[in-house]
């Protein structure tokens, strides 16, 4: 079994209010799971939460970017966004952001696709 980094252990402690989370080594990083649902990843001691069309705007509004990596000369963008740094100092904020990620992960697991947010025109 792969050993967790100190940062992964710290992340797991921070996520205790969400439930019994666990980390699993994968592709040079770690997947963070609640039950059988992966809702976060840790790569290079940085936490990323799962996002989708309904939640990515919340991350973008904080100036946060999705996780990317290069494979075979192409940049791959994943639907996991960096977590706002201030979240690590506020347990309630951590729980709220994690709940957004769990919602996105649950929808992805169920195959639900949400339309991109649209602006509403007023008459």
C-alpha positions in Angstrom: 0.0 0.0 0.0 1.4 3.4 -1.0 2.2 5.8 1.8 0.4 9.1 1.9 2.3 12.3 1.9 2.0 14.7 4.9 -0.2 16.9 2.7 -2.6 14.1 1.9 -2.9 13.3 5.6 -3.6 17.0 6.2 -6.3 17.0 3.5 -8.0 13.9 4.9 -8.1 15.6 8.3 -9.6 18.7 6.8 -12.3 16.7 5.1 -13.5 14.8 8.2 -16.7 16.9 8.4 -17.6 15.5 5.0 -17.5 11.9 6.1 -15.2 8.9 6.1 -12.9 9.9 3.3 -9.9 8.0 2.1 -7.0 8.5 -0.3 -5.8 6.1 -2.9 -2.6 6.4 -4.9 -3.0 6.9 -8.6 -0.9 8.2 -11.5 1.7 10.0 -9.4 -0.9 11.6 -7.2 -3.9 10.6 -5.0 -7.6 10.3 -5.5 -9.8 11.3 -2.6 -12.9 9.2 -2.2 -16.1 9.2 -0.1 -17.3 5.7 -0.4 -16.7 4.6 -4.0 -17.0 8.2 -5.4 -13.8 10.1 -6.2 -14.5 13.8 -5.7 -11.0 15.2 -5.4 -7.4 14.7 -6.4 -4.1 15.7 -4.9 -1.2 16.2 -7.3 2.1 17.8 -6.3 0.7 18.7 -2.8 -2.2 20.6 -4.3 -5.8 19.8 -3.8 -8.3 19.9 -6.7 -12.1 19.4 -6.4 -14.3 17.8 -9.0 -16.4 20.3 -11.0 -18.9 20.3 -13.7 -21.1 22.7 -15.7 -23.1 23.6 -12.6 -20.1 24.3 -10.4 -17.0 25.3 -12.4 -18.1 29.0 -12.4 -17.6 29.0 -8.6 -14.0 28.1 -9.1 -13.4 30.4 -12.0 -15.0 33.3 -10.0 -12.1 32.8 -7.6 -9.5 32.9 -10.4 -8.8 29.2 -10.0 -7.9 27.0 -12.9 -8.6 23.4 -13.8 -5.9 20.7 -13.4 -3.9 20.1 -16.6 -1.1 17.8 -17.6 0.7 17.1 -20.9 0.5 13.7 -22.5 2.0 12.8 -25.9 2.6 16.5 -26.6 -1.0 17.5 -25.9 -2.3 19.4 -22.9 -5.1 17.6 -21.2 -7.6 19.5 -19.0 -9.5 17.7 -16.3 -12.7 18.7 -14.6 -10.9 19.2 -11.3 -10.2 22.7 -10.0 -7.7 24.0 -7.5 -9.2 24.7 -4.1 -9.1 28.3 -2.9 -6.3 28.6 -0.3 -8.5 30.2 2.3 -10.6 27.1 2.5 -7.8 25.4 4.5 -8.4 27.9 7.3 -12.2 27.6 7.4 -13.7 24.2 8.2 -17.2 25.3 7.1 -15.8 26.6 3.8 -13.9 23.4 3.2 -17.1 21.4 3.8 -19.1 23.6 1.4 -16.6 23.3 -1.4 -16.3 19.6 -0.8 -20.1 19.3 -1.0 -20.0 21.1 -4.4 -17.3 18.6 -5.6 -19.4 15.6 -4.3 -22.4 16.9 -6.2 -20.4 17.1 -9.4 -18.9 13.7 -8.8 -22.3 12.2 -8.1 -23.8 13.7 -11.3 -20.8 12.4 -13.3 -21.2 9.0 -11.9 -24.9 8.9 -12.7 -24.2 10.1 -16.2 -26.2 13.3 -15.8 -25.1 16.2 -17.9 -26.1 19.7 -17.0 -26.3 22.4 -19.6 -23.8 25.2 -19.3 -25.2 28.2 -17.3 -27.1 30.6 -19.5 -27.9 34.1 -18.8 -31.6 34.9 -18.4 -33.0 37.8 -20.5 -35.5 40.0 -18.9 -38.2 41.7 -20.8 
